[in-house]
Amino acid sequence: MDEDLVAGHLQELRRGTIVLACLTTLARPHYGYGLLETLAEAGFEVDGNTLYPLLRRLEKQGLLTSEWNTDEARPRKFYRVSADGALMLDQLVAEWRSLDRAIGALDGGEGR
């Protein structure tokens, strides 16, 4: 199979799950680079050029809050899920599980 074709579809699938992964992870405060590392350790390879605009967008939508920590030599902006973000996360998780069940039903629960 064409590796570029597979890579393109995998990228599209992951793009659709990165918001879910961020909201899940940001139940506890993280700064941007720490979030990149945590996501990578979990198997979500995300580029900083993708993550930082996403964090700004989610904050603008009211799904995240942020605050600067200036206690260290280098100030860091920490992000956390807002109350609306927690509600959105619940809805996204429910939809994710519903889709997983639907895919399972399509393949007879056999998986691949």
Disulfide bonds with the S-S distance in Angstrom:
none
